[in-house]
């Protein structure tokens, strides 16, 4: 009989993804309330989000950082991705990608704004034109920062086909990425995480109803 510890959850989360989900709550990377998001810069009248996902806090918790990196490595393996380099979208993904690069022995580069002093390039790290880069970020709401990173890399002669994130908030990011000619790979979806938190006691019925109604409205 299969070991339950090796089986996906009812929500479809792998064991590694379940550990990651547990760490999100334990570290305060997921909070509930009323929050403005980056999308409000373009849509100031959009409803406030009842959930805020702040994966930047994971850098302060080594076990949580390990869990996130394990999920990224699992995602990359599952989709048979073999980039020459990893490219983080600064700054939220930077510590995640640094650890991933160290563990997998694949180099890391970082697209950035041009500087007016010192080296004036727009990519930090060593690379050669013609190499492939996998763009990695923490999550996707809309995809603007990921697409900008891809454009910077391509302007430096690198090839970008894929973008990987830990969480898809399911608010249009994958379609935006696809429309730009790239493939988005998300380890988890917001709906999966919410269902998991609800089932395992991380959210009560009222909070679960509020947050799922918000996401349903976002899809309407």
MARVEXMAR-141913 format. One record per residue (C-alpha): residue in three letters; residue number from 1; z, x, y. Coordinates in pm, 1 decimal, m for minus. Each point is the difference from the previous one (the first is absolute). Layout:
! residues N
[ALA NUM [Z X Y]]
...
END
This chain:
! residues 220
[UNK 1 [0.0 0.0 0.0]]
[UNK 2 [m90.4 150.6 342.5]]
[UNK 3 [283.2 138.7 208.8]]
[UNK 4 [70.7 m231.5 294.8]]
[UNK 5 [43.0 302.7 223.4]]
[UNK 6 [m367.3 86.7 m50.3]]
[UNK 7 [m138.6 m347.8 65.9]]
[UNK 8 [m124.6 m147.8 327.6]]
[UNK 9 [224.7 m251.4 173.4]]
[UNK 10 [m99.7 m368.0 13.0]]
[UNK 11 [m141.9 77.7 344.8]]
[UNK 12 [m225.6 268.9 m147.9]]
[UNK 13 [199.1 297.9 129.8]]
[UNK 14 [7.8 305.8 m222.0]]
[UNK 15 [338.3 158.9 m77.7]]
[UNK 16 [m64.0 264.3 268.4]]
[UNK 17 [m87.4 m270.1 250.6]]
[UNK 18 [319.2 m189.2 m84.9]]
[UNK 19 [207.0 310.8 71.6]]
[UNK 20 [m186.9 37.7 328.6]]
[UNK 21 [65.7 m365.3 87.8]]
[UNK 22 [370.6 38.4 m71.1]]
[UNK 23 [10.9 306.2 226.0]]
[UNK 24 [m163.9 m192.6 284.0]]
[UNK 25 [294.2 m236.8 16.1]]
[UNK 26 [264.6 264.3 m73.4]]
[UNK 27 [m113.5 222.8 288.4]]
[UNK 28 [m63.2 m274.9 254.2]]
[UNK 29 [m373.7 68.1 m0.6]]
[UNK 30 [m48.1 m375.6 m17.1]]
[UNK 31 [183.7 m214.6 252.6]]
[UNK 32 [m3.3 m369.1 75.8]]
[UNK 33 [14.5 m155.7 346.0]]
[UNK 34 [m266.5 m47.7 271.0]]
[UNK 35 [m220.1 299.2 76.8]]
[UNK 36 [m302.0 97.0 208.0]]
[UNK 37 [m264.0 196.6 m191.2]]
[UNK 38 [m288.6 222.2 97.8]]
[UNK 39 [m230.1 m300.7 m33.4]]
[UNK 40 [180.4 m156.2 298.0]]
[UNK 41 [m165.0 261.2 222.7]]
[UNK 42 [m327.4 m181.5 m68.4]]
[UNK 43 [144.6 m345.3 m65.9]]
[UNK 44 [303.1 m34.0 229.1]]
[UNK 45 [36.2 m370.6 m79.1]]
[UNK 46 [10.6 47.8 m376.9]]
[UNK 47 [319.9 m122.5 m169.0]]
[UNK 48 [275.9 255.6 m28.3]]
[UNK 49 [35.1 141.9 m347.6]]
[UNK 50 [315.0 m99.9 m193.1]]
[UNK 51 [m25.9 323.9 m196.4]]
[UNK 52 [m28.6 360.7 116.3]]
[UNK 53 [m100.5 279.9 m233.0]]
[UNK 54 [100.4 342.3 130.7]]
[UNK 55 [m91.9 263.5 m255.7]]
[UNK 56 [73.8 278.1 249.6]]
[UNK 57 [365.0 m28.0 m100.3]]
[UNK 58 [m79.6 117.9 m354.2]]
[UNK 59 [m9.6 361.8 118.7]]
[UNK 60 [378.3 m17.4 38.8]]
[UNK 61 [56.7 m100.2 m363.7]]
[UNK 62 [m126.7 250.0 m259.9]]
[UNK 63 [19.2 m243.7 m292.1]]
[UNK 64 [m195.9 m260.5 194.5]]
[UNK 65 [m254.8 260.6 106.2]]
[UNK 66 [m42.4 103.1 m364.2]]
[UNK 67 [m49.8 m364.5 m98.2]]
[UNK 68 [m268.6 m48.8 264.6]]
[UNK 69 [m184.3 316.8 m98.3]]
[UNK 70 [12.6 m97.9 m367.8]]
[UNK 71 [m167.3 m330.4 87.6]]
[UNK 72 [m270.8 177.4 200.2]]
[UNK 73 [m66.3 242.1 m287.0]]
[UNK 74 [m17.4 m291.9 m243.9]]
[UNK 75 [m246.6 m181.7 228.0]]
[UNK 76 [m224.7 303.2 35.0]]
[UNK 77 [m3.0 52.8 m376.7]]
[UNK 78 [m60.5 m370.0 m76.6]]
[UNK 79 [m306.4 m9.4 225.1]]
[UNK 80 [m132.1 331.8 m128.2]]
[UNK 81 [m9.7 156.8 346.1]]
[UNK 82 [m67.1 373.7 14.7]]
[UNK 83 [m7.4 109.1 363.1]]
[UNK 84 [m16.5 362.2 103.4]]
[UNK 85 [265.3 m68.0 263.3]]
[UNK 86 [256.3 m256.7 106.7]]
[UNK 87 [m5.6 m111.4 363.4]]
[UNK 88 [308.4 m168.9 141.2]]
[UNK 89 [m9.9 m250.1 283.8]]
[UNK 90 [274.7 135.9 224.7]]
[UNK 91 [283.9 m43.7 20.4]]
[UNK 92 [134.4 m256.9 m246.7]]
[UNK 93 [m193.5 139.5 m297.2]]
[UNK 94 [51.4 367.8 83.8]]
[UNK 95 [311.0 72.3 m212.4]]
[UNK 96 [m137.8 m207.9 m287.4]]
[UNK 97 [m325.8 191.2 m8.1]]
[UNK 98 [173.9 336.2 43.2]]
[UNK 99 [209.3 m62.9 m311.8]]
[UNK 100 [m300.0 m139.8 m189.9]]
[UNK 101 [m207.8 305.8 89.5]]
[UNK 102 [277.3 232.4 m113.2]]
[UNK 103 [42.5 m180.1 m331.9]]
[UNK 104 [m370.1 m30.7 m81.2]]
[UNK 105 [m105.0 336.0 148.9]]
[UNK 106 [m271.3 m168.7 205.3]]
[UNK 107 [m26.2 109.6 361.0]]
[UNK 108 [96.7 m219.5 293.8]]
[UNK 109 [m170.1 m37.2 336.0]]
[UNK 110 [86.0 m214.6 301.2]]
[UNK 111 [m245.2 m156.4 245.9]]
[UNK 112 [130.0 3.2 356.1]]
[UNK 113 [m86.7 m38.6 364.5]]
[UNK 114 [m168.8 304.7 160.9]]
[UNK 115 [227.5 241.7 183.3]]
[UNK 116 [m64.4 165.7 335.3]]
[UNK 117 [162.0 328.0 m105.9]]
[UNK 118 [m5.5 233.0 m299.9]]
[UNK 119 [m228.6 m109.0 m281.8]]
[UNK 120 [m198.8 m296.3 123.7]]
[UNK 121 [m114.2 m152.1 m330.0]]
[UNK 122 [89.2 m350.9 m108.6]]
[UNK 123 [114.8 76.8 m356.2]]
[UNK 124 [311.0 201.8 m85.8]]
[UNK 125 [m18.5 200.6 m322.3]]
[UNK 126 [m260.9 192.8 m192.8]]
[UNK 127 [m319.4 m171.7 m108.7]]
[UNK 128 [m372.7 56.4 m39.9]]
[UNK 129 [m286.2 m226.8 98.1]]
[UNK 130 [m119.0 m195.4 m301.9]]
[UNK 131 [343.2 m41.5 m158.1]]
[UNK 132 [129.7 m347.7 m78.5]]
[UNK 133 [321.6 m136.9 146.2]]
[UNK 134 [212.8 m293.9 m105.8]]
[UNK 135 [155.9 m167.4 304.7]]
[UNK 136 [360.1 m103.3 m71.3]]
[UNK 137 [227.1 m221.7 208.7]]
[UNK 138 [322.7 m186.5 m62.0]]
[UNK 139 [m127.6 m356.7 37.9]]
[UNK 140 [m284.0 m206.4 140.0]]
[UNK 141 [21.2 m298.3 233.0]]
[UNK 142 [m323.0 56.4 185.8]]
[UNK 143 [m192.0 313.5 m84.3]]
[UNK 144 [m73.1 152.0 339.9]]
[UNK 145 [209.8 316.9 m40.0]]
[UNK 146 [m144.1 64.5 m346.0]]
[UNK 147 [m357.0 m43.1 119.3]]
[UNK 148 [60.6 225.9 297.9]]
[UNK 149 [138.2 267.5 m234.1]]
[UNK 150 [m307.1 m33.0 m222.5]]
[UNK 151 [m232.3 34.5 299.7]]
[UNK 152 [177.0 315.0 118.8]]
[UNK 153 [m26.4 154.8 m346.1]]
[UNK 154 [m366.8 m88.3 m31.6]]
[UNK 155 [m75.5 142.4 343.4]]
[UNK 156 [131.1 329.3 m138.9]]
[UNK 157 [m239.6 m5.9 m295.6]]
[UNK 158 [236.2 m146.5 m260.1]]
[UNK 159 [m94.9 m285.1 m233.8]]
[UNK 160 [223.0 m309.6 m7.2]]
[UNK 161 [m52.8 m284.6 m244.0]]
[UNK 162 [349.5 m125.8 m76.6]]
[UNK 163 [321.0 m90.2 180.5]]
[UNK 164 [332.7 m37.8 m183.3]]
[UNK 165 [315.1 m178.4 116.3]]
[UNK 166 [331.7 m90.8 m154.7]]
[UNK 167 [9.8 m358.5 129.3]]
[UNK 168 [m268.6 m247.2 102.4]]
[UNK 169 [151.8 m260.8 233.8]]
[UNK 170 [m295.0 m224.3 m93.1]]
[UNK 171 [m97.5 m66.1 359.3]]
[UNK 172 [m363.8 103.9 m9.6]]
[UNK 173 [21.0 375.9 m48.7]]
[UNK 174 [m203.3 27.8 m322.4]]
[UNK 175 [m287.8 m205.3 143.1]]
[UNK 176 [0.5 208.8 316.2]]
[UNK 177 [m13.9 320.0 m205.3]]
[UNK 178 [m279.7 m137.0 m219.2]]
[UNK 179 [m200.6 m107.4 304.6]]
[UNK 180 [14.8 359.0 123.0]]
[UNK 181 [m138.9 128.3 m330.6]]
[UNK 182 [317.2 129.0 m165.9]]
[UNK 183 [212.5 m114.6 m295.7]]
[UNK 184 [366.7 m80.0 49.3]]
[UNK 185 [238.8 63.1 m287.7]]
[UNK 186 [344.0 m160.5 43.2]]
[UNK 187 [282.0 71.7 m242.7]]
[UNK 188 [176.5 m328.2 77.9]]
[UNK 189 [m60.9 m319.2 193.6]]
[UNK 190 [250.7 m170.5 226.5]]
[UNK 191 [m10.2 m315.2 m212.4]]
[UNK 192 [93.2 198.4 m310.7]]
[UNK 193 [293.6 166.2 172.9]]
[UNK 194 [127.4 m327.8 143.4]]
[UNK 195 [m15.4 m170.8 m337.9]]
[UNK 196 [178.8 295.8 m158.1]]
[UNK 197 [274.6 1.7 263.7]]
[UNK 198 [47.7 m375.4 m40.8]]
[UNK 199 [19.7 16.9 m378.2]]
[UNK 200 [238.5 296.2 m3.3]]
[UNK 201 [236.3 m130.7 269.5]]
[UNK 202 [m118.4 201.5 297.6]]
[UNK 203 [m101.4 m315.9 191.1]]
[UNK 204 [155.8 m344.7 m3.5]]
[UNK 205 [m207.2 m316.2 m25.5]]
[UNK 206 [m1.1 m70.7 374.6]]
[UNK 207 [m113.2 350.3 96.1]]
[UNK 208 [m264.6 2.1 m270.9]]
[UNK 209 [m136.7 m333.5 123.7]]
[UNK 210 [m7.5 124.3 360.9]]
[UNK 211 [m182.4 322.6 m77.8]]
[UNK 212 [m249.4 m151.7 m243.1]]
[UNK 213 [m78.3 m272.9 255.9]]
[UNK 214 [m70.7 271.3 257.8]]
[UNK 215 [m244.7 176.8 m229.2]]
[UNK 216 [m161.8 m330.2 m97.8]]
[UNK 217 [m53.9 m72.2 368.8]]
[UNK 218 [m148.1 345.1 51.8]]
[UNK 219 [m258.2 m76.8 m270.0]]
[UNK 220 [m86.7 m342.9 139.5]]
END
